[in-house]
Amino acid sequence: MKISHIQMETAKAFGTNPYFMRGPNRIRGVCDARNAAMWLSREVLCATLPEIAKAFLRDHSTVFSNL
């Protein structure tokens, strides 16, 4: 399983598009989906913060604050 798979499934569950989760969008539904996907990436895949940050086009410190 990859982070991209978690992004797709989380976006589907939250009713949003995975493309929006990687962008600067701050709409509540997109932010919630992004945060859930980041958390799942960390817990399920044991991905590092830089790996998660790269997948979501964020800085690792932003990922840290979301977890």
C-alpha positions as CSV (number, residue, x, y, z in Angstrom):
1,M,0.0,0.0,0.0
2,K,1.2,3.5,-0.8
3,I,0.4,7.0,0.4
4,S,-1.4,7.7,-2.9
5,H,-3.8,4.8,-2.2
6,I,-4.6,6.2,1.2
7,Q,-5.2,9.6,-0.4
8,M,-7.6,8.2,-2.9
9,E,-9.6,6.2,-0.4
10,T,-9.7,9.0,2.2
11,A,-10.9,11.5,-0.4
12,K,-13.6,9.0,-1.5
13,A,-14.7,8.6,2.1
14,F,-14.9,12.3,2.6
15,G,-16.5,13.0,-0.7
16,T,-13.6,15.1,-2.1
17,N,-11.0,14.9,-4.8
18,P,-7.4,13.7,-3.9
19,Y,-6.1,16.6,-6.1
20,F,-7.6,19.1,-3.7
21,M,-5.9,17.4,-0.7
22,R,-2.5,18.1,-2.2
23,G,-3.3,21.8,-2.9
24,P,-3.5,24.8,-0.7
25,N,-7.3,24.4,-0.2
26,R,-8.5,25.2,3.3
27,I,-12.2,24.2,2.9
28,R,-13.2,22.2,6.0
29,G,-14.0,19.0,4.2
30,V,-10.7,19.0,2.3
31,C,-8.7,19.8,5.5
32,D,-10.4,17.0,7.4
33,A,-9.7,14.5,4.6
34,R,-6.1,15.7,4.4
35,N,-5.5,15.4,8.1
36,A,-7.1,11.9,8.2
37,A,-5.0,10.8,5.3
38,M,-1.8,12.1,6.9
39,W,-2.6,10.4,10.2
40,L,-3.4,7.1,8.4
41,S,-0.2,7.4,6.4
42,R,1.8,7.7,9.6
43,E,-0.1,5.0,11.6
44,V,-0.7,2.4,8.9
45,L,2.3,2.7,6.7
46,C,4.7,4.1,9.3
47,A,5.8,6.7,6.8
48,T,8.2,9.3,7.8
49,L,7.2,13.0,8.1
50,P,9.3,13.9,5.0
51,E,7.6,11.1,3.0
52,I,4.2,12.3,4.0
53,A,5.1,15.9,3.3
54,K,6.3,15.1,-0.2
55,A,3.1,13.2,-1.0
56,F,0.9,16.1,0.2
57,L,3.2,18.9,-1.2
58,R,3.8,20.2,2.3
59,D,6.7,20.8,4.7
60,H,7.4,18.1,7.3
61,S,6.7,20.6,10.1
62,T,3.2,21.1,8.7
63,V,2.6,17.4,8.7
64,F,3.9,17.3,12.3
65,S,1.4,19.9,13.4
66,N,-1.4,18.0,11.8
67,L,-0.6,14.8,13.6
